[in-house]
């Protein structure tokens, strides 16, 4: 998680990657590829977050696994 906060992270290096191209056209093409890759990455992250939330929503709550013992009326739940 600390890598995401660093100044020399993936995103910082990606922004400077297109500077090495000598012509403006090559730089523009590189920047377009970088923007597309970042856009695809963000879309994938959103899909992953949605899938994770759906899994968490579908998971049974610990209270739903509890049951009541008939003879004593005691409520028993898993740890």
N, C-alpha and C positions, 0 to 999 in steps of 0.2 A: 504494500500500500504506500510505503514511503517513496517508492520509485515513481509513482504517479505525481507526487508533489515536487520532485526534484527538478532543477533547472536544465539538466542534461538528459531529459527523458526522451522517449520515442517521438513524441509530438514535436519537441524542440528540434530534434535532429531531422525530422521529416520536412519541417519548414525550410531548413537551410540546404536541403539536398539538391534543389533545383538551381542554386547559385552557380554551381560548377559548369553548367552548360554555357557555351560561348555565344550562341546566337539567341536573340529574343524569341524566335519561333520555337526553338528547342526548349527554352525556359518555360514558355507559355504552355507547351504540350506537357511538360513535366508537372507544372502546377495543376493542370487540369487532371492528370492522373492522380496526383496527391489528393485533390479535392474529392474525386470519385471514390478513392480508396477510403478516405475518412467518412464519407457519406455512407458507404457500404458497411463500414465498421460500426457506425452509430446505429444503423438500421438493425444489424445483427444483435447489438447490445440490447436494443429495445425489445426485440423478439425474445431474447434470452430472459430478460427481466419479466416479460409477460408470462412466459412459460413457467418461470419460477414462482410467480405469484399465483398462477393457476394451480400448481402443485401444492403450494402451501394452503390454498383455499380448500382444496379437495381432501387434504389430510384430516383424519378424524381428530377431534379435540380430545385431550386426556379425560375430560369429564364424560364424554360419550362412551368411554370404555369401562366406566364404573358400573357396578351392579349391586343389588341389594340382596343380602342373604335372607332367605325366607324365615327360618326359625327365629333369628335374633333381630331382624330388621336393620342390621348393621350395613352401612354403605362401604363397599370395598372398591378401591381404585388401584390401578397398576402404578408402580413407582415412576 
